[in-house]
C-alpha cells in the first residue's frame, strides 16, 4: 500500500451470536474507540470515520452478557488489521 491509499474496514450489521463472537466484537469496538481517541488527540494521523454509537452499543450489549474487552484489545485489533493488509496485498 502507498502512503495515501485508503484501507477501508466495514463491520457486520448482524448481531454477534456466540460468546466468541461477542468477545471479538467487544475487543474490536474497544480497539477502534482507542484508535479514535488517539486520532482525536492528534497522536495518530488517520482519516477515520467511526460509528462511535455502534461501538458503544456493542460494548454495552457484551457487558450485559458478562463479556468485557480483553486488556490487549487494541493489540489484537492491530494484529488483525496487519493480517488483513498482508492478505490484501498478496
Buried (B, 14 or more C-beta within 10 A) or exposed (E): EEEEEEEEEEBEEEEBEEEEBBBBBBBBBBBBBBBBEBBEEEEEEEEEEBEEEBBEEBBEBBEEEEBBBBEEBBEBBBEBBEEEEEEEEE
